[in-house]
Amino acid sequence: MKPDIQMITPPTGKPGAGFTLLEVITALVVVAILASIASMGVVAALNSYAVVRENTALAQKIQLAAARINRELLELRSVDKIGSAPTYLVYRDADDEPRMIAEIDETIRIYDNPAENIDEAYLENNGDILSDRVASLSFSYFKGDSGWTISDDRRELSAIQFSIDLYRKDVAGDTVGLNTLVHPRNNDNYGGISPTSLASGPPTSEQYSCFISTALPVSTRIAEGSKAHWIGLFTGIVFIIGTALVRRHLKASGGPFNRGSTLVGMIITLLLFTALGAAIIPMISSSELQRTVASQSEQAYYLAESGLRYAASQYLAADTENDRFTVLNTLHGTSYQLANDQGQFEVQFTPYYLLADADQTNISQLTTKFFGELADGYSIPENGTLSVDNNEISFTSESISGNQITFTLDSAFMGTVAKDTPVYPVAQASTTSSQTFSTGGDLTLEDGSGGMFPERNGAVVINDITYTYSTYDDATDTLTGLRRTDGTDFTNVTVNAGESLRLKKCIRVTATGSVGSGEMAASRQIVYHVQIPEAKGTQRVTVHDRFDSLAGWNASTLGTHDIAQSEENNVLKVTGLTDTGGSDESLITLNAGLVNFDADQFDVQVKVGFDPQVPDYFTAGINFRLTDDGNNTYGLSFQRTTPKNDPSDGIDAALKPFEEDDKVLSLVLWQSKSGSKQWLAYKKIADTVTLGSITPPIYWRPIVDEERESVEIVDLSPVPAIPCDYTARKLIWESTCQSLDILINNLVVAENMGNGELDITDAYSTGSEFSLRLRIGGTDIADPCTVSRIDVVADSFNLDNATLLVRFKSAQWLKFEYTPTVTDIVAPGDRIDQSSGESSASATVYGYPLMTGETTGTLLLENVVGTFEPGAFSVAGKTDLATVTRYDGKTAHFIKAYYGLPDDCGTADDTPTQLDADKLGNPLDPESLNWPPDEDTEIKVDDDHFTLIDWDAVNSDITTISLMALTGDAPSISASVLTDTWNVVIRSAETDLTGTDSTFGLHAFGDGALNVYFDDFGYQSFVNLPVTVSQPLQY
């Protein structure tokens, strides 16, 4: 029997089967391809990590350098030197100490107290390295939108732009750069505007921004942060899709999981890609974390700044001193959280002035209060001095309880200190000797007297001028870096030994900003030394309009006006008139919204000219206190009219003072109420002034056969000078002689004259005296003749381009009388005080007293508190002074009027009455306008530009008007009564001509008004504006 034969069959695809050669080769190829791809990804990832690591290192370097430079530039006070090749910047820091930033040897360095001479050797061997690997450093300086140079005013420096480039080690020629714009805070900058000019256009956001421009925009951080999320998402998607493909392969092959190397290769590859994605995520996240931390720090800085700005806004919004005290006391130490957990800020205040804690009268102790908390080391001097309402009060000791300080006074203070009155520390200059300082100089104080002064950026008043000092060195009792707060440079200011220096309002503000929490928390603290504007700072505002345009003027209310040319100068010409029912009128008004003046105290002026000549009839001048389109107004005019009842001149009869006189040139003050005009006062200006006359008659007998030169019949030597405010001179005589010769200063000016007149304007110089001689001519005179009268007259008042000026003051007033034993006078600015029983009154005196008798006069009052009664009043430091004789508590308008000529006239002087015509000129289109001296200032020769009007009469039909008949020379204790009193002040009790929303205007009335033009309009006023202070010093 043969054995069974078994057949061997090929393997099938069942489990446990082996690999074919094709499958092995395919698996190896696939694995190789995937491994190659994976290796490229790993290499790229490693390279990327290296780049990211270097970027992070460079970012840290550049952020550190930029942050330090930011702070240095932010806090600089001035730039002293700049240089390029190598680049350096020398500046003064918040303490006014010199510092320098420079690039040298591929480094950025910072230097303390740099040498005067800066070269490469000095730069290489000195300074602290801020950053290495520096490819370049550059600075650009701006004043607004234009470049700033070292020769420009430091206050015009509005921004500094700096750029830093650091080079990479691994990539030749490649750099990482940063560009930042910084706006200095401590150089009193005007945003690029010149200190002596106004801005010509709106500021640009870049150059005038209040914040430092960031080098890392938020949009960049968001985009880079999103890369990590997208890579992670891509890696996850790859893993999910790969897994699905494997499962599909297995299902299609029907084989087990341990079959085929393809599965193994695919799994390994997927794991490699997943690992690569996971590695990239933290690399990018670490870069993002670095940027986020920097951003948090910036946010904290801006939050701290916001604390100061919030405190400032709350302070400025408060109405009273008590409200401002409450605001600062409430803000102190309080944390303010922003919505949506965006961070918080906290502010703390250290005051350097005090407030009276209550009303205190006739006191031996002064109780004060303060907000916030006193500075560490705040030192109240022994036997110190305080300033209260401009009165210096000495104290011998003090006690502090909570937020109160009580001072024991050296002697009782007689008067009232109102609640919340600011109380300022006063220091004394060294008593050793007088000192002299100039801009940026130092001043030594008496030992310990400045203990209540801030250590930085304080403001002191010396001789009524405010100075800002850089630092107060308590070790040496020295104020350093003194500059005028208004920015004016000065030289050689002398301070007497022991002279008082009154501190102004100063506080130190510490602002802290915080953002984030945990490891991401960031906090920044900024300290500001701030000068606060005092409640009232009266500043002179002066406006001069040359009529280069009509900007600021409203459209003509009556008639028409246009810019014209006269003597190559722009003027405002009257070009049309409006018939208002019997009167031909023109009026143009200044835009009230653009007028910045105190309607209760101002001067206003304009020049009045004529083209082609001065007309026979006209009224032209200034409107003031004008409202309701001129229906309510005061007016001051040059005027020449027909008699009152003759309407042919086209001028309202109510403006004419004269019933019968025709063509009388005069100055007229008038008012209009609800459109109804009335003259108030007038001053005649004579068209001719007789300077000298010869009477009685002079007789001559005929002289035959004599040479005419030998027949000199009369000699007038000298004739008074012809006044220069008249343009023509005439000789007028009455004679029966037919052959008179006229000689002036021995020169023949006319021959063979009979009865009549002669123009002698060109016969001698204006303002000089001269001799006049007459002789009878001819050799064949048959009959005797007579000269019965000779007059030398000035003719034609010099009206063309003369200046009209008004001084206006609205004030309460009282009448007073000096006591018989008085040894002092009431002076401008004195605070008069009257206390009787439970009632009291006080006021500040405006100007010198208006004396109406030897010892009697009127005081104009400001800042009146209470009601004065008949009886004695006192002034600090002056005893047994005067008594009140009348006070009714009412306000009146006090008006003075002046005129001036375009050219110098005679010899100017310092006569207090200012009534004479000898004056300095007021030329057309001057660099600046002239003004009379202030009421609290004695006149000097250089101020003598205007003649004060001595009024002839007031309108007796107007019961609200009165003339104040003054006498004596101000200032004086006892006025010497003059032969003639001078009526220079008009007092009006008119209540309808309100100052609310009032403005100025220019008017011309009458037939000749079209000949009128105006030039050099101007006004000046003392306006309560914020007092100039230095900008907060930040450090």
CORNORRA-V834782 format. One line per field, one symbol per residue. phi: phi as a letter, one per 40 degrees, with the letter a starting at -180 (. if undefined). Layout:
phi->???
This chain:
phi->.cccbbccbccbccdgccccdcccccccccccccccccccccccccccccccccdccccccccccccccdccccccbabcababfccabbabcccgccaababaffbbbbbcfccccbbcccccbagbccabfccaaabbbbbgcbcbbcccccccccabbbbbbbccccbcgcbbbabbbbbdbbbfcbggccdbabccaccccccbccbccccbccccccccccdccccccccccdcccccccccccccccgccccbgcdccccccccccccccccccdcdccccccdcccccccccccccccccccccccccccccbccccccdccccdgccbcccffchababbbbcbabbccacbbfbbbbbbbacgacccgcbcccfcbbbbfgbcbcbbaabbbgbbbbbcccacccibbcdgccbbcbbbcdccacbbabdgcbacccdgcccccccafcbbbbfgbcbbbcabcccbfbcbgcbcccgccabfccbcdgccbccccbabbbbbbbagagcccbabbbbbbbcbdcdbbcbcbbbbbcgcabcgbccdcbgbaacbbaffbcbcccbabbccghbcbbabbccccbcbacccaabaaacbbbacacccbabaibbafcbffgcbacabbcaabcddcbcccgbdcccccbcbcbfccabbcabbbfgccacbaabcbccbbccabbaccbbbbcbcgbccccbcbabbaccdcccccbcbbbbbabaccbacbbbbfgbcbabfcbciaacbdccaccgbcabbbbaccgbbccbcbbbcabbbbcbgdcccgcbbabbbabacaacaacccccbbbcbdgcccbbbagccaaaabccgcdccbadbbabbcbbfcbgbcbdicbbbdgbbfcabcbaabgccbbbbbbbbabcbdbgbcabcccfccccaccbccfccaccbccccbbccbdcccbbccccccabcccbccbaccccagbccacbccccdbcbcbbbbbccbcccccfcababbabgdcccccbbafcaababbcbdcdbccdcba
